[in-house]
Amino acid sequence: LTEFLLDKGYEVHGIIRRSSSFNTGRIEHIYKDRHDQGVKFFLHHGDLTDSTCLVHIISQVQPTEVYNLAAQSHVKVSFDMSEYTGDVDALGTLRLLDAIRTCGLTDRVRFYQASTSELYGKVVETPQKETTPFYPRSPYGVAKLYGYWIVVNYRESYNMYACNGILFNHESPRRGRTFVTRKISRAVADIHLGRQECLYLGNIDAKRDWGHARDYVEGMWLMLQQDEPEDFVLATGETHTVRSYIEKAFAVTGRKIVWEGEGVNEIGKDAETGKVRVRIDPKYFRPAEVELLLGDPTKAKEKLGWVRKVTYDELVTEMVVADVQGGLNNDTSN
């Protein structure tokens, strides 16, 4: 998103949490010292759990657009850290909206809230669109549900330009290492490079609607360029299993996976060597699973002119190739 906005000539300010270790590997290629000439990208230390710092940053920056992508966004982790997830993902959204109001910028700021397909959870209809009822199945989904409705409430109560982007899974080589698509692409790369023997996963038959983050950030921006604020689903309209992702990822490195067994005893073998490359580990199962997510992006196509450009196969290939190259270069920054 930062790259996209900088390319459009924006001055971009980002909030990062203070850490004793450097964790800015994903933005080092675009970050410049604030003392350099022509700098348009600035970082501020802050946290969505600290309303005072949010007011200070908003007051100092005086933004025209605010994109709230901050969250504890790992679904499995949200079961272990449910209170923290609620504090950041639910109340953090409220704090940010209130900071905008406190600074007197209600009429100036256009606000984007990163909502999620996890709102649909135990789906009541397929495909899911803007009018599909929500049924979240995790503390993360429930926290994001509060975030969704508080955005709607502030839009209607205070006439704020605030909208929800209900984005289905969007991936890239910058995806966090513990998320399933990146976990797979990293493992496939490490197996290819002889650094890992086997990949351990949970429910490989879960179905997801996977797109490329590069396409989706354009949709976020488009939502804030309309005459009136509305909520939009961004999705590819296609669904694929985790199993399919595994097979395609290994195929990028010239390996074919064949499956044997059932349930937790199922294994994926290299068809050529017979080596076991995939195993099921119950510790990765969610307490309440979301089996199928499939989005309907019709409204975004008709009103925003938004369509995804990167195909599923292209996405998988890009992620695996990037991790193989990163492994060859011993790149640990991302």
N, C-alpha and C positions, 0 to 999 in steps of 0.2 A: 504494500500500500504506500509506504514511504517513497519507494522508487517511482511509482505511478504518479503521485502528487508532485514530486520534484520535477518530473518530466513535463508536467503541465505548468510549471512556473510557480508553484506554491512555496511559501515559507512554511516549513513543517517543524512542529514541536512535539517531542515524544516524552512520555513519562516512563521512567524505569525505577524499579525498586533498588534500594541500596544493597550491595552485596560485598562481602570481603573478597570474592573472586570475580574475575572478569567474565561476563556472560553476554557480551555484545558481538559475538562472532558473526551473527547474521547481518549486521549493519556496518561492519568495519569498512566495507568497500565504498560506502557512501558518506561516512562520517568524516568531517574535517574539524580541525581545531577552530574554535569560535573566533580566534584572533586572525585567521586567514581572511583573505579578500573574498567577497562574494558568497559567504557562507549562508545557506538557507535551511540548514538542518540543525536543530538544537535539542539537547536532552536535558530533562529536569528530573531530579530525584523526587519520588512521591509514591503514594500507595492509595488504592481505593478504600482502604480501611481508615484513612486519615482525612477527615473532611476539611480540617484547617489547611492542610497543605494543598488540597484541591482548589479551595477558594483562592489561596495565594497564587497558584500557578495560572488559573483562569484569569485572575485580575491582572497579572503581570503580562500575559501573552495577548489577551483580548482577541481570542480566535473568532473566525467566522464559521468554521466547520469543526465539529468535534466527532471523532470516530472512537467509540468505546469498544475496543477489541480485548480489553483486559479481562482476565478471568482465571479461575482455577478450572481448567477446561478438560481435565482427564476424568472420564466417566467412572472408571474403576476406582481411582483415587478418591472420588467424591464420597464413596461409601465409607472410606476410612477417615476422611476429613470433612464430614458433613457440615459441621458448624462453621468451619473456615470457608468452605465453598459457599455457604449461604451468605456469610458476611461480605465476601468479595463480589460474588456474582449477582446477588440480589440487592443487598443494601448498598454495595459499591455503586451500582447504577443510580440508585436514589441519591446518593451523596453527590455524584457528578452532576445530575440534573439540578439539584438544589444549589450547587456551587455556581452554576450558570445563572440561576435566578438571583442568588445573593449578590452577584457581581453586576446585576442590572443588564444582562445580555440576552434576556428572553427573546426579544424581537430581532436580535442580530445573529444569534448562533443557529446553525442548522446541525441537528444532532442525529448521529447514526448509532443504533444499538445492534451489536452483533448477537442476534438471536440464533437459534439452532434447531436443526431437524430433530434433536433429542426431545424437543417439546412434544412431538407426536407419540414417541414411545411405543406403547401398545396400540398400534394404529387401528383406527376405526373405519378408515377407507383408504384405498390405494388407487391412484397415486395421491399424495398429500399436497394440498394447496392452501392458499391463505385462509380459506373458510373451514378447513378441516378441524374438528375438535381436538384439543390437546389432551394427552394422557401420559405425562412424563413417568419414567420408570427408574429414576435415579435421583439422588440429592442434587446432582448437577442440573438435571432437567427441571426439577422443581424450582431451584434457585433462578434458573433462566426464565422460568415461567413468570416469576415475580418481576424480573427485569422487563420482560415483554409488556406486562400489563401496566407497570408504573410508567413506561414510556407512552403507552396509549392514554393513560390517565392524565399525564402532564400535557400531552398534546391537546386533549379535549378541555382540560381545566384552565390552562394558562395560554392556550393558543400558540404553543411552541411548535416550531418546525422540527418534529422528532419522529423518526421512523424506525421500524424494525426490519432488518434483513434476516429472514429465516433461511439461513444458508445450510444446504446439505454439505456433506463431507467434501472439503476442498484441500488438496494436498499439493506438495511440491518437494524438491530436495531439501528445503529448509524445515520441513515438518519435524516436530520434536521426536527424539529417538525412541520414546516409549509408546508412541502411537502406532497402531498396527501396520499401516502401510509402510512407514519408515522402518519399523522393526523388521519387516520382511525384506525390504530393499537392502538394508544394512547387512542382514544375515546372509542373503544371497550373495552380496558382494564379498563378504568375509569368507564364505565357503568357497567361492570362486578363487579367492586369493590364498586359500589354504590356511586361514586363520581361525576357522570355526568349523565344527563338525555337523551340528544339528540346530534346528530352529524349533523353539517351544512356543506353542500358541494355545488359545482357549477354543472358543466356538468358531470353527472355520466354515460353518455353513450359514453364518449371519450374512444378510444381504444389505449392501449399502449403495448409495448413489454417489459415486466419486467423480469430482471434477478437479480442474487445476486452479490453484489459488490466484494465479495471474489473471484468469478470466473473471474470477469472483470479485477481486478488488475493483475492477472497472464497474461492476454492478453496484457495489457500495457507493462509489462516487456518483453514479448516475441517479441513485435514489435521492441524493441531496441537491440535484440540479433541476428538480421538477417545480411546477407552480404550486402544488399542494403536497404536503407530506402524506405518504401512504406506506403500508407494509407490503413487502414483496418476498416471495419464495425465489431463491436462486438454486437451480439444480440442473442436471443433465437430462433427466427424464429416462435414464437407464439405470438398471440395478445389476450388481455383480456380487458374487459370493467372495468371502475371504479366500476360499479354496481356489477360485479362479485367479485371484490376484497372485497367490503363491505360484500357481502353474505358469502364469505369464511372466512373472519375475524371473523364475529359474530359466525359462525359455530364452530370455535375453542373454543369458550366459551360456546358452547351448545345451542346457540340461532339460530332460523330460522327467517329470515326477509321476510315478504310478502309486496308487493308493491300495493299502491292504488293511484288513481289520475293520472294527466298528467302534463307535463311541470313543471313550478315553483310550482305548487300545489301538485306535487307528494310527497308522504310520504312513509317511510319504517317502518312497524310495527313489533314488536315482536309477532310472530305467537301464542305464548303461553299466553302472558299477554295482548296483544292488545295495549301495550304502544308504542307511536311513538318514534322511535329511530333515524330516519334519516329524515331530511328536506332539501329542496333546498333553497339556498340563492343566489339571482342574483348577489350580490356583489362579488361572487367568479367566475363569468363568465369572460373570457378573452375578450378584445375588438375584437380580431381576433382569433378564435378557431382553434386548430389543432385536427381534428377529429380522424385520424388514423395514427399510426406509427407501422410499422412491418418490421424488419430488416432481411436481408439475409446474414448470416455469412459464406457462402460457402468459400470465399477467405481465411478467417482466419483459417478455418478448414483445407483447403488444403495446405496452405503455412506455417502456424504457428503450425498446429496440435492442435489448440485451440477448445475446446468444452465446453459448459456450463455443470456443474455438478449438481447444485441445481435446483430442479423443482419449478414451480410456486407455487404449493400447499405447498411445504416445506418452501419456502420463506415466504409466508403469515403466516404460523404457527409459524415460528421462530420469526417473528416480534411481533406478538400478545403475545406469551408466554413471550418474553423478556420484553414487556411493562407491562404485568400483574405482573411479578416478580419484575420489577423496582418499580411498584406502591406499592407492599407489603413491599418493602424495603425503600420506600420513597426516591428513587434515583432521584435527580433532575440534575445530572451532565450531562446527555445526552438528 
